[in-house]
Amino acid sequence: MQTHVFLIRTLTNLHVGSGDASYGAVDKLVQRDPTSKMPTIHSTSIKGALREYFEEIAGWKHPQHPKKAHEKVEHIFGSAVQDSENAQQGHYHFFSADLLELAVPDESDNPGETFVRITTEDILNQLAEKAELLGGFLPKAGRALIDKAVGATYQYKSKVVPQELMIEKAEELPVIARNQLENGISNNLWYEEIVPRETIFAWIVQSNGHADLEAEFLRKIDQQIIQIGANATVGYGFCHFTKIN
């Protein structure tokens, strides 16, 4: 089993809905980690987005049966939901994407700086430990990997902040009003929470066997733009993937 670590950069605002009922002012909430309450992208959402990407964009369609999954897709992701008679489990393990750096407005006096990415020592250390445990990295190697990747990949100001400030900013994610119009008349108004563009997530995927297929899978993801979550038609969820190990 090979472990691969990616950074996911949100090029546009992201809304991957939690599906939870909301009784406050915000109708649609984003997914959050049940322990830390930080924004996250659940493994099922990433797996679904990647499966759609490979079937629609990367060209892994079944040559004779458009509704049947390509053998490469089946090997990686498993059988399609509708193919219950010949169900096959996927060979890859998809983990949730954890928040690494949250983009927030830059409130300093630096001219020309519009935003800053914030994180905490706790977030960095937890991601490093996860990479070490899942990927077999040596102690402290996971933290070095995360630190080096963020600094080298995204040349923009990052800041380690106190945990209390991070929690406050993560709880106060932007909310956007959406309006459904019919003949110029407002038919439905709702409010949805978003993860702002230029936020960074760290994501781990484990591959199993078939070295050639693994190499092709990674090549088709690395440095590519993949849409995740809802509202693709209005530009939400376009993310850039970068492999860092």
CYANA upper distance limits for C-alpha pairs under 8 A (distance plus 0.5 A):
  1 MET  CA    206 GLN  CA      6.75
  1 MET  CA    207 SER  CA      6.15
  1 MET  CA    208 ASN  CA      5.32
  1 MET  CA    209 GLY  CA      7.68
  2 GLN  CA    135 GLY  CA      7.91
  2 GLN  CA    206 GLN  CA      5.87
  2 GLN  CA    207 SER  CA      5.71
  2 GLN  CA    208 ASN  CA      7.00
  3 THR  CA    134 LEU  CA      7.45
  3 THR  CA    135 GLY  CA      5.56
  3 THR  CA    204 ILE  CA      7.41
  3 THR  CA    205 VAL  CA      6.49
  3 THR  CA    206 GLN  CA      4.97
  3 THR  CA    207 SER  CA      7.11
  4 HIS  CA    135 GLY  CA      8.03
  4 HIS  CA    204 ILE  CA      6.19
  4 HIS  CA    205 VAL  CA      5.95
  4 HIS  CA    206 GLN  CA      6.68
  4 HIS  CA    207 SER  CA      8.48
  4 HIS  CA    243 LYS  CA      7.76
  4 HIS  CA    244 ILE  CA      8.37
  4 HIS  CA    245 ASN  CA      6.86
  5 VAL  CA    131 ALA  CA      8.10
  5 VAL  CA    202 ALA  CA      7.61
  5 VAL  CA    203 TRP  CA      6.30
  5 VAL  CA    204 ILE  CA      5.16
  5 VAL  CA    205 VAL  CA      7.24
  5 VAL  CA    243 LYS  CA      6.44
  5 VAL  CA    244 ILE  CA      6.32
  5 VAL  CA    245 ASN  CA      6.44
  6 PHE  CA    202 ALA  CA      6.34
  6 PHE  CA    203 TRP  CA      5.64
  6 PHE  CA    204 ILE  CA      6.78
  6 PHE  CA    241 PHE  CA      6.90
  6 PHE  CA    242 THR  CA      5.82
  6 PHE  CA    243 LYS  CA      4.82
  6 PHE  CA    244 ILE  CA      6.16
  6 PHE  CA    245 ASN  CA      8.28
  7 LEU  CA    200 ILE  CA      7.12
  7 LEU  CA    201 PHE  CA      6.23
  7 LEU  CA    202 ALA  CA      5.20
  7 LEU  CA    203 TRP  CA      6.72
  7 LEU  CA    241 PHE  CA      6.32
  7 LEU  CA    242 THR  CA      5.68
  7 LEU  CA    243 LYS  CA      6.95
  7 LEU  CA    244 ILE  CA      7.56
  8 ILE  CA    200 ILE  CA      6.10
  8 ILE  CA    201 PHE  CA      5.48
  8 ILE  CA    202 ALA  CA      6.67
  8 ILE  CA    203 TRP  CA      7.62
  8 ILE  CA    239 CYS  CA      6.71
  8 ILE  CA    240 HIS  CA      6.12
  8 ILE  CA    241 PHE  CA      5.30
  8 ILE  CA    242 THR  CA      7.10
  9 ARG  CA    197 ARG  CA      8.35
  9 ARG  CA    198 GLU  CA      6.41
  9 ARG  CA    199 THR  CA      6.34
  9 ARG  CA    200 ILE  CA      5.16
  9 ARG  CA    201 PHE  CA      7.02
  9 ARG  CA    239 CYS  CA      5.90
  9 ARG  CA    240 HIS  CA      5.59
  9 ARG  CA    241 PHE  CA      7.12
 10 THR  CA     14 LEU  CA      7.34
 10 THR  CA    196 PRO  CA      7.99
 10 THR  CA    197 ARG  CA      5.43
 10 THR  CA    198 GLU  CA      5.52
 10 THR  CA    199 THR  CA      5.98
 10 THR  CA    200 ILE  CA      7.04
 10 THR  CA    237 GLY  CA      7.26
 10 THR  CA    238 PHE  CA      6.74
 10 THR  CA    239 CYS  CA      4.98
 10 THR  CA    240 HIS  CA      7.03
 11 LEU  CA    197 ARG  CA      5.74
 11 LEU  CA    198 GLU  CA      6.17
 11 LEU  CA    237 GLY  CA      8.01
 11 LEU  CA    238 PHE  CA      6.13
 11 LEU  CA    239 CYS  CA      5.82
 11 LEU  CA    240 HIS  CA      7.25
 12 THR  CA    196 PRO  CA      7.65
 12 THR  CA    197 ARG  CA      5.03
 12 THR  CA    198 GLU  CA      7.77
 12 THR  CA    235 GLY  CA      7.31
 12 THR  CA    236 TYR  CA      6.18
 12 THR  CA    237 GLY  CA      6.31
 12 THR  CA    238 PHE  CA      6.07
 12 THR  CA    239 CYS  CA      7.66
 13 ASN  CA    194 ILE  CA      6.72
 13 ASN  CA    195 VAL  CA      6.31
 13 ASN  CA    196 PRO  CA      5.25
 13 ASN  CA    197 ARG  CA      5.01
 13 ASN  CA    235 GLY  CA      8.35
 13 ASN  CA    236 TYR  CA      5.79
 13 ASN  CA    237 GLY  CA      6.40
 13 ASN  CA    238 PHE  CA      8.28
 14 LEU  CA    194 ILE  CA      5.99
 14 LEU  CA    195 VAL  CA      5.51
 14 LEU  CA    196 PRO  CA      6.96
 14 LEU  CA    197 ARG  CA      7.46
 14 LEU  CA    228 ILE  CA      8.06
 14 LEU  CA    229 GLY  CA      7.44
 14 LEU  CA    230 ALA  CA      8.37
 14 LEU  CA    236 TYR  CA      5.87
 14 LEU  CA    237 GLY  CA      4.83
 14 LEU  CA    238 PHE  CA      8.02
 15 HIS  CA     30 VAL  CA      6.44
 15 HIS  CA    192 GLU  CA      8.43
 15 HIS  CA    193 GLU  CA      7.42
 15 HIS  CA    194 ILE  CA      5.50
 15 HIS  CA    195 VAL  CA      6.89
 15 HIS  CA    229 GLY  CA      6.28
 15 HIS  CA    230 ALA  CA      6.39
 15 HIS  CA    231 ASN  CA      8.14
 15 HIS  CA    236 TYR  CA      7.37
 15 HIS  CA    237 GLY  CA      7.06
 16 VAL  CA     30 VAL  CA      5.95
 16 VAL  CA     31 GLN  CA      6.61
 16 VAL  CA     41 ILE  CA      7.37
 16 VAL  CA     45 SER  CA      8.09
 16 VAL  CA    228 ILE  CA      7.74
 16 VAL  CA    229 GLY  CA      4.93
 16 VAL  CA    230 ALA  CA      6.54
 17 GLY  CA     28 LYS  CA      7.03
 17 GLY  CA     29 LEU  CA      6.24
 17 GLY  CA     30 VAL  CA      5.09
 17 GLY  CA     31 GLN  CA      6.17
 17 GLY  CA    229 GLY  CA      7.81
 17 GLY  CA    230 ALA  CA      7.93
 18 SER  CA     28 LYS  CA      8.10
 18 SER  CA     29 LEU  CA      6.28
 18 SER  CA     30 VAL  CA      5.62
 18 SER  CA     31 GLN  CA      4.85
 18 SER  CA     32 ARG  CA      7.90
 19 GLY  CA     28 LYS  CA      7.97
 19 GLY  CA     29 LEU  CA      7.89
 20 ASP  CA     28 LYS  CA      8.36
 20 ASP  CA     29 LEU  CA      7.69
 21 ALA  CA     27 ASP  CA      8.38
 21 ALA  CA     28 LYS  CA      8.49
 22 SER  CA     26 VAL  CA      7.27
 22 SER  CA     27 ASP  CA      6.19
 22 SER  CA     28 LYS  CA      7.46
 22 SER  CA     29 LEU  CA      7.97
 23 TYR  CA     27 ASP  CA      8.03
 25 ALA  CA    191 TYR  CA      7.88
 26 VAL  CA    175 VAL  CA      7.88
 26 VAL  CA    190 TRP  CA      8.12
 26 VAL  CA    191 TYR  CA      5.61
 26 VAL  CA    192 GLU  CA      6.30
 26 VAL  CA    193 GLU  CA      7.36
 27 ASP  CA    190 TRP  CA      6.64
 27 ASP  CA    191 TYR  CA      5.78
 27 ASP  CA    192 GLU  CA      6.26
 28 LYS  CA    191 TYR  CA      7.02
 28 LYS  CA    192 GLU  CA      5.02
 28 LYS  CA    193 GLU  CA      6.63
 29 LEU  CA    192 GLU  CA      6.64
 29 LEU  CA    193 GLU  CA      5.66
 29 LEU  CA    194 ILE  CA      8.22
 30 VAL  CA     39 PRO  CA      7.42
 30 VAL  CA    193 GLU  CA      6.47
 30 VAL  CA    194 ILE  CA      6.96
 30 VAL  CA    195 VAL  CA      8.03
 31 GLN  CA     39 PRO  CA      6.38
 31 GLN  CA     40 THR  CA      6.13
 31 GLN  CA     41 ILE  CA      6.75
 31 GLN  CA     42 HIS  CA      7.60
 32 ARG  CA     36 SER  CA      8.43
 32 ARG  CA     37 LYS  CA      5.71
 32 ARG  CA     38 MET  CA      5.79
 32 ARG  CA     39 PRO  CA      4.80
 32 ARG  CA     40 THR  CA      5.47
 32 ARG  CA     41 ILE  CA      8.01
 33 ASP  CA     37 LYS  CA      5.31
 33 ASP  CA     38 MET  CA      5.98
 33 ASP  CA     39 PRO  CA      6.78
 33 ASP  CA     40 THR  CA      6.25
 38 MET  CA     99 LEU  CA      7.29
 38 MET  CA    167 ILE  CA      8.06
 38 MET  CA    170 ALA  CA      6.69
 38 MET  CA    171 GLU  CA      8.38
 39 PRO  CA     98 ASP  CA      8.04
 39 PRO  CA     99 LEU  CA      6.69
 39 PRO  CA    170 ALA  CA      7.59
 39 PRO  CA    195 VAL  CA      7.92
 40 THR  CA     96 SER  CA      7.51
 40 THR  CA     97 ALA  CA      6.32
 40 THR  CA     98 ASP  CA      5.76
 40 THR  CA     99 LEU  CA      6.36
 40 THR  CA    201 PHE  CA      8.27
 41 ILE  CA     45 SER  CA      6.99
 41 ILE  CA     46 ILE  CA      7.25
 41 ILE  CA     96 SER  CA      6.14
 41 ILE  CA     97 ALA  CA      5.56
 41 ILE  CA     98 ASP  CA      7.45
 42 HIS  CA     46 ILE  CA      7.06
 42 HIS  CA     95 PHE  CA      7.97
 42 HIS  CA     96 SER  CA      5.07
 42 HIS  CA     97 ALA  CA      7.07
 43 SER  CA     47 LYS  CA      6.49
 43 SER  CA     94 PHE  CA      6.16
 43 SER  CA     95 PHE  CA      5.38
 43 SER  CA     96 SER  CA      4.61
 43 SER  CA     97 ALA  CA      7.54
 44 THR  CA     48 GLY  CA      6.52
 44 THR  CA     94 PHE  CA      8.30
 44 THR  CA     96 SER  CA      8.32
 45 SER  CA     49 ALA  CA      6.63
 45 SER  CA    228 ILE  CA      7.90
 45 SER  CA    229 GLY  CA      7.55
 46 ILE  CA     50 LEU  CA      6.58
 46 ILE  CA     94 PHE  CA      8.06
 46 ILE  CA     96 SER  CA      7.87
 46 ILE  CA     97 ALA  CA      8.38
 46 ILE  CA    228 ILE  CA      7.40
 47 LYS  CA     51 ARG  CA      6.56
 47 LYS  CA     77 PHE  CA      7.91
 47 LYS  CA     94 PHE  CA      6.89
 48 GLY  CA     52 GLU  CA      6.74
 49 ALA  CA     53 TYR  CA      6.63
 49 ALA  CA    226 ILE  CA      8.20
 49 ALA  CA    227 GLN  CA      7.28
 49 ALA  CA    228 ILE  CA      5.96
 49 ALA  CA    229 GLY  CA      7.82
 50 LEU  CA     54 PHE  CA      6.63
 50 LEU  CA    226 ILE  CA      8.05
 51 ARG  CA     55 GLU  CA      6.68
 51 ARG  CA     73 VAL  CA      7.65
 51 ARG  CA     77 PHE  CA      7.36
 52 GLU  CA     56 GLU  CA      6.32
 52 GLU  CA     57 ILE  CA      8.24
 53 TYR  CA     57 ILE  CA      5.61
 53 TYR  CA     58 ALA  CA      6.78
 53 TYR  CA    226 ILE  CA      7.35
 53 TYR  CA    227 GLN  CA      8.33
 54 PHE  CA     58 ALA  CA      5.01
 54 PHE  CA     59 GLY  CA      6.70
 54 PHE  CA     60 TRP  CA      6.10
 54 PHE  CA     73 VAL  CA      7.97
 55 GLU  CA     59 GLY  CA      6.12
 55 GLU  CA     60 TRP  CA      5.26
 55 GLU  CA     61 LYS  CA      5.86
 55 GLU  CA     70 HIS  CA      8.49
 55 GLU  CA     73 VAL  CA      8.10
 56 GLU  CA     60 TRP  CA      7.75
 56 GLU  CA     61 LYS  CA      7.89
 58 ALA  CA    220 LYS  CA      7.66
 60 TRP  CA     70 HIS  CA      6.40
 60 TRP  CA     72 LYS  CA      7.70
 60 TRP  CA     73 VAL  CA      7.39
 61 LYS  CA     66 PRO  CA      6.91
 61 LYS  CA     69 ALA  CA      7.11
 61 LYS  CA     70 HIS  CA      5.80
 62 HIS  CA     66 PRO  CA      6.02
 62 HIS  CA     67 LYS  CA      8.15
 62 HIS  CA     68 LYS  CA      6.61
 62 HIS  CA     69 ALA  CA      6.26
 62 HIS  CA     70 HIS  CA      4.81
 62 HIS  CA     71 GLU  CA      8.02
 63 PRO  CA     70 HIS  CA      8.24
 68 LYS  CA     80 ALA  CA      7.93
 68 LYS  CA     83 ASP  CA      8.13
 69 ALA  CA     73 VAL  CA      6.58
 69 ALA  CA     74 GLU  CA      6.55
 69 ALA  CA     79 SER  CA      7.27
 69 ALA  CA     80 ALA  CA      6.95
 70 HIS  CA     74 GLU  CA      6.73
 71 GLU  CA     75 HIS  CA      6.59
 72 LYS  CA     76 ILE  CA      6.83
 72 LYS  CA    213 LEU  CA      8.02
 73 VAL  CA     77 PHE  CA      6.13
 73 VAL  CA     78 GLY  CA      7.36
 73 VAL  CA     79 SER  CA      8.44
 74 GLU  CA     78 GLY  CA      4.75
 74 GLU  CA     79 SER  CA      5.64
 74 GLU  CA     80 ALA  CA      8.15
 74 GLU  CA     88 GLN  CA      7.58
 74 GLU  CA     89 GLN  CA      8.28
 74 GLU  CA     90 GLY  CA      6.79
 75 HIS  CA     89 GLN  CA      8.21
 75 HIS  CA     90 GLY  CA      5.85
 75 HIS  CA     91 HIS  CA      6.35
 75 HIS  CA     92 TYR  CA      8.47
 76 ILE  CA     90 GLY  CA      5.42
 76 ILE  CA     91 HIS  CA      5.69
 76 ILE  CA     92 TYR  CA      5.78
 76 ILE  CA    207 SER  CA      8.49
 77 PHE  CA     89 GLN  CA      7.75
 77 PHE  CA     90 GLY  CA      4.85
 77 PHE  CA     91 HIS  CA      7.35
 77 PHE  CA     92 TYR  CA      7.14
 78 GLY  CA     87 ALA  CA      7.98
 78 GLY  CA     88 GLN  CA      5.69
 78 GLY  CA     89 GLN  CA      4.96
 78 GLY  CA     90 GLY  CA      4.15
 78 GLY  CA     91 HIS  CA      7.76
 79 SER  CA     83 ASP  CA      6.75
 79 SER  CA     84 SER  CA      8.26
 79 SER  CA     86 ASN  CA      8.00
 79 SER  CA     87 ALA  CA      5.86
 79 SER  CA     88 GLN  CA      5.54
 79 SER  CA     89 GLN  CA      7.08
 79 SER  CA     90 GLY  CA      7.80
 80 ALA  CA     84 SER  CA      8.13
 80 ALA  CA     87 ALA  CA      8.20
 83 ASP  CA     87 ALA  CA      6.63
 91 HIS  CA    207 SER  CA      7.40
 91 HIS  CA    208 ASN  CA      6.36
 92 TYR  CA    205 VAL  CA      7.62
 92 TYR  CA    206 GLN  CA      6.08
 92 TYR  CA    207 SER  CA      5.26
 92 TYR  CA    208 ASN  CA      6.53
 93 HIS  CA    205 VAL  CA      6.19
 93 HIS  CA    206 GLN  CA      5.46
 93 HIS  CA    207 SER  CA      7.19
 94 PHE  CA    204 ILE  CA      7.31
 94 PHE  CA    205 VAL  CA      5.37
 94 PHE  CA    206 GLN  CA      7.19
 95 PHE  CA    203 TRP  CA      7.19
 95 PHE  CA    204 ILE  CA      6.13
 95 PHE  CA    205 VAL  CA      6.55
 96 SER  CA    203 TRP  CA      6.91
 96 SER  CA    204 ILE  CA      7.95
 97 ALA  CA    201 PHE  CA      6.22
 97 ALA  CA    202 ALA  CA      5.87
 97 ALA  CA    203 TRP  CA      4.80
 97 ALA  CA    204 ILE  CA      7.67
 98 ASP  CA    127 LEU  CA      8.17
 98 ASP  CA    201 PHE  CA      5.81
 98 ASP  CA    202 ALA  CA      5.78
 98 ASP  CA    203 TRP  CA      6.91
 99 LEU  CA    123 ILE  CA      8.32
 99 LEU  CA    200 ILE  CA      6.91
 99 LEU  CA    201 PHE  CA      4.98
 99 LEU  CA    202 ALA  CA      6.92
100 LEU  CA    119 THR  CA      6.90
100 LEU  CA    123 ILE  CA      7.13
100 LEU  CA    124 LEU  CA      7.51
100 LEU  CA    127 LEU  CA      8.37
100 LEU  CA    199 THR  CA      8.42
100 LEU  CA    200 ILE  CA      5.96
100 LEU  CA    201 PHE  CA      5.40
100 LEU  CA    202 ALA  CA      6.42
101 GLU  CA    117 ARG  CA      5.91
101 GLU  CA    118 ILE  CA      5.70
101 GLU  CA    119 THR  CA      5.42
101 GLU  CA    158 SER  CA      8.35
101 GLU  CA    199 THR  CA      6.28
101 GLU  CA    200 ILE  CA      5.47
101 GLU  CA    201 PHE  CA      7.30
102 LEU  CA    117 ARG  CA      5.70
102 LEU  CA    118 ILE  CA      5.78
102 LEU  CA    119 THR  CA      7.10
102 LEU  CA    170 ALA  CA      8.20
102 LEU  CA    196 PRO  CA      8.36
102 LEU  CA    198 GLU  CA      8.22
102 LEU  CA    199 THR  CA      5.26
102 LEU  CA    200 ILE  CA      6.95
103 ALA  CA    115 PHE  CA      7.00
103 ALA  CA    116 VAL  CA      6.20
103 ALA  CA    117 ARG  CA      4.84
103 ALA  CA    118 ILE  CA      6.97
103 ALA  CA    196 PRO  CA      6.93
103 ALA  CA    197 ARG  CA      7.51
103 ALA  CA    198 GLU  CA      6.22
103 ALA  CA    199 THR  CA      5.32
103 ALA  CA    200 ILE  CA      8.36
104 VAL  CA    115 PHE  CA      6.06
104 VAL  CA    116 VAL  CA      6.14
104 VAL  CA    117 ARG  CA      6.72
104 VAL  CA    118 ILE  CA      7.84
104 VAL  CA    169 LYS  CA      8.27
104 VAL  CA    196 PRO  CA      8.29
105 PRO  CA    114 THR  CA      6.62
105 PRO  CA    115 PHE  CA      4.78
105 PRO  CA    116 VAL  CA      6.75
106 ASP  CA    113 GLU  CA      6.97
106 ASP  CA    114 THR  CA      5.98
106 ASP  CA    115 PHE  CA      4.78
106 ASP  CA    116 VAL  CA      5.84
116 VAL  CA    156 TYR  CA      8.03
116 VAL  CA    157 LYS  CA      6.10
116 VAL  CA    158 SER  CA      6.36
116 VAL  CA    159 LYS  CA      7.68
117 ARG  CA    156 TYR  CA      8.44
117 ARG  CA    157 LYS  CA      7.01
117 ARG  CA    158 SER  CA      5.19
117 ARG  CA    159 LYS  CA      6.70
117 ARG  CA    198 GLU  CA      8.39
117 ARG  CA    199 THR  CA      7.52
118 ILE  CA    158 SER  CA      6.29
118 ILE  CA    159 LYS  CA      5.36
118 ILE  CA    160 VAL  CA      6.27
118 ILE  CA    161 VAL  CA      6.89
118 ILE  CA    166 MET  CA      7.79
119 THR  CA    123 ILE  CA      7.13
119 THR  CA    124 LEU  CA      7.94
119 THR  CA    158 SER  CA      8.22
119 THR  CA    159 LYS  CA      6.88
119 THR  CA    160 VAL  CA      5.46
119 THR  CA    161 VAL  CA      6.56
119 THR  CA    166 MET  CA      7.30
120 THR  CA    124 LEU  CA      6.86
120 THR  CA    160 VAL  CA      5.48
120 THR  CA    161 VAL  CA      5.89
120 THR  CA    162 PRO  CA      6.79
120 THR  CA    163 GLN  CA      6.52
120 THR  CA    166 MET  CA      7.61
121 GLU  CA    125 ASN  CA      6.51
121 GLU  CA    160 VAL  CA      7.24
121 GLU  CA    161 VAL  CA      8.45
122 ASP  CA    126 GLN  CA      6.53
122 ASP  CA    163 GLN  CA      8.13
123 ILE  CA    127 LEU  CA      6.71
124 LEU  CA    128 ALA  CA      6.64
124 LEU  CA    143 ARG  CA      7.30
124 LEU  CA    146 ILE  CA      7.79
125 ASN  CA    129 GLU  CA      6.59
125 ASN  CA    143 ARG  CA      6.86
126 GLN  CA    130 LYS  CA      6.66
127 LEU  CA    131 ALA  CA      6.69
127 LEU  CA    142 GLY  CA      8.14
127 LEU  CA    143 ARG  CA      8.08
127 LEU  CA    146 ILE  CA      8.29
127 LEU  CA    202 ALA  CA      8.16
128 ALA  CA    132 GLU  CA      6.67
128 ALA  CA    140 LYS  CA      7.93
128 ALA  CA    141 ALA  CA      8.12
128 ALA  CA    142 GLY  CA      4.69
128 ALA  CA    143 ARG  CA      4.99
128 ALA  CA    144 ALA  CA      8.45
128 ALA  CA    145 LEU  CA      8.23
128 ALA  CA    146 ILE  CA      7.17
129 GLU  CA    133 LEU  CA      6.60
129 GLU  CA    142 GLY  CA      6.92
129 GLU  CA    143 ARG  CA      8.03
130 LYS  CA    134 LEU  CA      6.48
130 LYS  CA    135 GLY  CA      8.45
130 LYS  CA    142 GLY  CA      8.45
131 ALA  CA    135 GLY  CA      5.83
131 ALA  CA    136 GLY  CA      7.98
131 ALA  CA    137 PHE  CA      7.40
131 ALA  CA    142 GLY  CA      6.09
131 ALA  CA    204 ILE  CA      8.22
132 GLU  CA    136 GLY  CA      5.66
132 GLU  CA    137 PHE  CA      4.86
132 GLU  CA    138 LEU  CA      6.91
132 GLU  CA    139 PRO  CA      7.27
132 GLU  CA    141 ALA  CA      7.72
132 GLU  CA    142 GLY  CA      5.89
133 LEU  CA    137 PHE  CA      7.60
137 PHE  CA    141 ALA  CA      6.41
137 PHE  CA    142 GLY  CA      6.74
138 LEU  CA    142 GLY  CA      7.82
140 LYS  CA    144 ALA  CA      6.86
141 ALA  CA    145 LEU  CA      6.57
142 GLY  CA    146 ILE  CA      6.79
143 ARG  CA    147 ASP  CA      6.59
144 ALA  CA    148 LYS  CA      6.47
145 LEU  CA    149 ALA  CA      6.48
145 LEU  CA    244 ILE  CA      8.09
145 LEU  CA    245 ASN  CA      8.03
146 ILE  CA    150 VAL  CA      6.71
147 ASP  CA    151 GLY  CA      6.79
148 LYS  CA    152 ALA  CA      6.47
149 ALA  CA    153 THR  CA      6.16
149 ALA  CA    244 ILE  CA      6.57
150 VAL  CA    154 TYR  CA      6.43
151 GLY  CA    155 GLN  CA      6.93
161 VAL  CA    165 LEU  CA      7.13
161 VAL  CA    166 MET  CA      7.23
162 PRO  CA    166 MET  CA      7.04
163 GLN  CA    167 ILE  CA      6.69
164 GLU  CA    168 GLU  CA      6.73
165 LEU  CA    169 LYS  CA      6.70
166 MET  CA    170 ALA  CA      6.53
167 ILE  CA    171 GLU  CA      6.55
168 GLU  CA    172 GLU  CA      6.86
169 LYS  CA    173 LEU  CA      7.15
173 LEU  CA    193 GLU  CA      6.99
173 LEU  CA    194 ILE  CA      6.92
173 LEU  CA    195 VAL  CA      7.01
173 LEU  CA    196 PRO  CA      8.13
174 PRO  CA    193 GLU  CA      6.46
174 PRO  CA    194 ILE  CA      6.27
174 PRO  CA    195 VAL  CA      7.65
174 PRO  CA    196 PRO  CA      7.55
175 VAL  CA    191 TYR  CA      6.92
175 VAL  CA    192 GLU  CA      6.00
175 VAL  CA    193 GLU  CA      4.96
175 VAL  CA    194 ILE  CA      6.65
176 ILE  CA    191 TYR  CA      6.13
176 ILE  CA    192 GLU  CA      6.02
176 ILE  CA    193 GLU  CA      6.97
176 ILE  CA    194 ILE  CA      7.87
177 ALA  CA    189 LEU  CA      7.59
177 ALA  CA    190 TRP  CA      6.34
177 ALA  CA    191 TYR  CA      4.97
177 ALA  CA    192 GLU  CA      7.03
178 ARG  CA    189 LEU  CA      6.32
178 ARG  CA    190 TRP  CA      5.85
178 ARG  CA    191 TYR  CA      6.46
178 ARG  CA    192 GLU  CA      7.91
179 ASN  CA    186 SER  CA      7.06
179 ASN  CA    187 ASN  CA      7.95
179 ASN  CA    188 ASN  CA      6.29
179 ASN  CA    189 LEU  CA      5.01
179 ASN  CA    190 TRP  CA      6.98
180 GLN  CA    186 SER  CA      6.43
180 GLN  CA    187 ASN  CA      5.95
180 GLN  CA    188 ASN  CA      5.57
180 GLN  CA    189 LEU  CA      6.89
181 LEU  CA    185 ILE  CA      5.79
181 LEU  CA    186 SER  CA      5.12
181 LEU  CA    187 ASN  CA      5.92
181 LEU  CA    188 ASN  CA      7.75
182 GLU  CA    186 SER  CA      6.93
182 GLU  CA    187 ASN  CA      6.59
195 VAL  CA    199 THR  CA      7.76
207 SER  CA    214 GLU  CA      7.15
208 ASN  CA    214 GLU  CA      8.42
209 GLY  CA    214 GLU  CA      8.02
210 HIS  CA    214 GLU  CA      6.67
211 ALA  CA    215 ALA  CA      6.63
212 ASP  CA    216 GLU  CA      6.79
213 LEU  CA    217 PHE  CA      6.53
214 GLU  CA    218 LEU  CA      6.70
215 ALA  CA    219 ARG  CA      6.53
216 GLU  CA    220 LYS  CA      6.64
217 PHE  CA    221 ILE  CA      7.05
218 LEU  CA    222 ASP  CA      6.43
220 LYS  CA    224 GLN  CA      7.52
221 ILE  CA    225 ILE  CA      8.43
221 ILE  CA    241 PHE  CA      6.92
221 ILE  CA    242 THR  CA      8.34
222 ASP  CA    241 PHE  CA      6.03
222 ASP  CA    242 THR  CA      5.59
222 ASP  CA    243 LYS  CA      6.12
223 GLN  CA    240 HIS  CA      6.89
223 GLN  CA    241 PHE  CA      5.80
223 GLN  CA    242 THR  CA      5.67
223 GLN  CA    243 LYS  CA      8.12
224 GLN  CA    240 HIS  CA      6.18
224 GLN  CA    241 PHE  CA      6.14
224 GLN  CA    242 THR  CA      8.17
225 ILE  CA    238 PHE  CA      6.85
225 ILE  CA    239 CYS  CA      5.80
225 ILE  CA    240 HIS  CA      4.99
225 ILE  CA    241 PHE  CA      6.97
226 ILE  CA    238 PHE  CA      6.23
226 ILE  CA    239 CYS  CA      5.82
226 ILE  CA    240 HIS  CA      6.97
226 ILE  CA    241 PHE  CA      8.02
227 GLN  CA    232 ALA  CA      7.50
227 GLN  CA    236 TYR  CA      8.23
227 GLN  CA    237 GLY  CA      5.65
227 GLN  CA    238 PHE  CA      4.86
227 GLN  CA    239 CYS  CA      6.46
228 ILE  CA    236 TYR  CA      8.48
228 ILE  CA    237 GLY  CA      5.35
228 ILE  CA    238 PHE  CA      6.91
228 ILE  CA    239 CYS  CA      7.59
229 GLY  CA    236 TYR  CA      8.09
229 GLY  CA    237 GLY  CA      6.29
230 ALA  CA    236 TYR  CA      7.29
230 ALA  CA    237 GLY  CA      7.53
231 ASN  CA    235 GLY  CA      7.17
231 ASN  CA    236 TYR  CA      5.88
231 ASN  CA    237 GLY  CA      8.00
232 ALA  CA    236 TYR  CA      5.54
232 ALA  CA    237 GLY  CA      7.00
232 ALA  CA    238 PHE  CA      8.28
